[in-house]
Amino acid sequence: MGKFITIGERISVTAPSINRAFQERNAEPILTRAKQQIDAGAVYIDVNIGPAENDGEELMKWAVELLQGEFDNVPLALDTANKKAIEAGISVYNRSKGKPIVNSADADARIEYVDLAAANDAIVIALCNGAGIAGNNDERMEYLQILLERGLEHGMDDQDLWFDPLFVVVKGMQDKQMQILEFIKMISDMGLNSTGGLSNNSNGAPKTLRPIMDSALVAMCMMQGLTSAIVNPNDLRLMETIKTCDVIKGNTLYADSYLEL
């Protein structure tokens, strides 16, 4: 894939101000957060509208047109449990800066999200879990194979399936961290792309520790071949670490000003 791809996570209904802005169709808070993330170096912006059971199609169209209209067709990840809302968002999506990302499929109830991505020439984040969270890397690989086969059966390019090992919380699941790193290496060795919600790793830790933990983890993951992550781009330490790892890996040409690129 080359240069590491960051997906900005901060436009989400989990933030009360953004949830309210979606409900009221108030553009200002959404555009403010989008600009912060783009200025900080986010490549994609995740648009999480939640379940959006009543007005999801209209809301996702509004959000896609708002963000791409304001920010020169910035590429977006469309994030909702409402499949029709994702299709509606894709119907107005401008691909000039990159395909849309469907967030997300799994190997169980949400496997049809792979079909949706295939039918719309989109990328899909494919969670390596099924009805429950995978207990080990053998189970993760079984789920990966199910998702990969599903995508290939529907005519997808294997590079358009971005496999998510599901990052787990250090505080309480410390013994699982090396498994995740090993699985990222397995994905990379297969020539496939990977991503995931990196900040899950530091959930529950003090705010002072979270940037340290997340930046350390992303460096370790990039060494194992992680190609993308869903991150908070406003975490300066994290973004500087990603940019530096890209230089060391040869994905970005070194210049004294590389942090400003």
Backbone hydrogen bonds, N-H to C=O, Kabsch-Sander energy under -0.5 kcal/mol:
donor,donor_aa,acceptor,acceptor_aa,energy
5,I,227,T,-2.0
6,T,4,F,-0.6
7,I,229,A,-2.5
8,G,6,T,-0.6
8,G,44,Y,-2.9
9,E,231,V,-2.3
11,I,46,D,-0.5
12,S,10,R,-1.0
13,V,48,N,-1.2
15,A,12,S,-1.9
18,I,15,A,-0.8
19,N,15,A,-2.7
20,R,16,P,-2.4
21,A,17,S,-1.7
22,F,18,I,-2.6
23,Q,19,N,-2.2
24,E,20,R,-2.4
25,R,21,A,-0.8
25,R,22,F,-0.7
26,N,21,A,-2.5
27,A,25,R,-0.8
30,I,26,N,-0.6
31,L,27,A,-2.8
32,T,28,E,-2.4
33,R,29,P,-1.9
34,A,30,I,-2.3
35,K,31,L,-2.7
36,Q,32,T,-2.1
37,Q,33,R,-1.9
38,I,34,A,-2.6
39,D,35,K,-3.0
40,A,36,Q,-1.4
41,G,38,I,-1.3
42,A,37,Q,-2.6
43,V,6,T,-1.4
44,Y,6,T,-2.6
45,I,75,P,-1.7
46,D,8,G,-2.8
47,V,77,A,-3.1
48,N,11,I,-2.5
48,N,46,D,-0.6
49,I,47,V,-0.8
49,I,79,D,-1.8
50,G,79,D,-0.6
56,G,52,A,-1.0
59,L,55,D,-2.8
60,M,56,G,-2.8
61,K,57,E,-1.9
62,W,58,E,-2.3
63,A,59,L,-2.5
64,V,60,M,-2.7
65,E,61,K,-2.6
66,L,62,W,-2.3
67,L,63,A,-2.6
68,Q,64,V,-2.7
69,G,65,E,-1.8
70,E,66,L,-1.8
71,F,67,L,-2.3
73,N,68,Q,-2.8
74,V,71,F,-0.6
77,A,45,I,-2.4
78,L,76,L,-0.5
78,L,101,I,-3.2
79,D,47,V,-2.4
79,D,77,A,-0.7
80,T,78,L,-0.6
80,T,103,N,-0.8
81,A,50,G,-0.6
83,K,81,A,-0.9
86,I,82,N,-1.5
87,E,83,K,-2.3
88,A,84,K,-2.3
89,G,85,A,-2.4
90,I,86,I,-2.6
91,S,87,E,-1.7
92,V,88,A,-0.7
92,V,89,G,-1.0
93,Y,90,I,-1.2
95,R,93,Y,-0.6
98,G,95,R,-1.2
101,I,76,L,-2.0
102,V,123,I,-3.1
103,N,78,L,-2.5
103,N,101,I,-0.6
104,S,102,V,-0.6
104,S,125,I,-0.6
105,A,125,I,-2.9
107,A,129,N,-2.7
111,I,108,D,-1.6
113,Y,110,R,-1.6
114,V,111,I,-1.8
115,D,111,I,-0.8
116,L,112,E,-2.3
117,A,113,Y,-2.1
118,A,114,V,-2.6
119,A,115,D,-2.6
120,N,116,L,-1.1
121,D,118,A,-1.1
122,A,117,A,-2.6
123,I,100,P,-2.7
124,V,160,D,-2.7
125,I,102,V,-2.6
126,A,124,V,-0.6
126,A,162,W,-2.7
127,L,105,A,-3.1
127,L,125,I,-0.7
128,C,164,D,-2.9
129,N,127,L,-2.2
130,G,132,G,-1.8
140,R,136,N,-2.0
141,M,137,N,-2.4
142,E,138,D,-1.9
143,Y,139,E,-2.3
144,L,140,R,-2.6
145,Q,141,M,-2.5
146,I,142,E,-2.0
147,L,143,Y,-2.4
148,L,144,L,-3.1
149,E,145,Q,-2.6
150,R,146,I,-2.0
151,G,147,L,-2.3
152,L,148,L,-2.7
153,E,149,E,-2.6
154,H,150,R,-1.3
155,G,152,L,-1.7
156,M,151,G,-2.8
160,D,157,D,-2.3
161,L,158,D,-1.1
162,W,124,V,-2.9
162,W,160,D,-0.7
163,F,161,L,-0.7
163,F,193,N,-2.5
164,D,126,A,-2.7
170,V,201,N,-2.6
172,G,170,V,-1.6
173,M,169,V,-1.3
174,Q,170,V,-0.6
176,K,173,M,-1.8
177,Q,174,Q,-1.3
180,I,176,K,-1.6
181,L,177,Q,-1.8
182,E,178,M,-2.5
183,F,179,Q,-2.3
184,I,180,I,-2.2
185,K,181,L,-1.7
186,M,182,E,-1.7
187,I,183,F,-2.5
188,S,184,I,-2.5
189,D,185,K,-2.6
190,M,186,M,-1.0
190,M,187,I,-0.7
191,G,188,S,-2.0
192,L,187,I,-1.9
193,N,161,L,-0.7
195,T,163,F,-2.0
198,L,196,G,-1.4
198,L,230,I,-1.2
199,S,230,I,-0.7
200,N,197,G,-1.6
201,N,198,L,-1.7
202,S,199,S,-0.9
203,N,200,N,-1.4
205,A,202,S,-2.1
209,L,206,P,-1.4
210,R,206,P,-1.5
213,M,209,L,-2.8
214,D,210,R,-2.8
215,S,211,P,-2.2
216,A,212,I,-2.1
217,L,213,M,-2.3
218,V,214,D,-2.4
219,A,215,S,-1.7
220,M,216,A,-2.0
221,C,217,L,-2.9
222,M,218,V,-2.7
223,M,219,A,-1.6
224,Q,220,M,-1.0
225,G,221,C,-0.6
225,G,222,M,-0.8
226,L,221,C,-2.5
227,T,194,S,-0.5
228,S,194,S,-0.7
229,A,5,I,-1.9
230,I,196,G,-3.0
231,V,7,I,-2.3
231,V,229,A,-0.7
235,D,232,N,-1.9
236,L,234,N,-1.2
239,M,235,D,-2.3
240,E,236,L,-2.6
241,T,237,R,-2.1
242,I,238,L,-2.4
243,K,239,M,-2.4
244,T,240,E,-2.1
245,C,241,T,-2.7
246,D,242,I,-2.3
247,V,243,K,-1.5
248,I,244,T,-2.6
249,K,245,C,-2.6
250,G,247,V,-1.1
251,N,246,D,-2.4
252,T,246,D,-1.5
258,Y,255,A,-2.2
260,E,257,S,-2.1
261,L,258,Y,-1.0
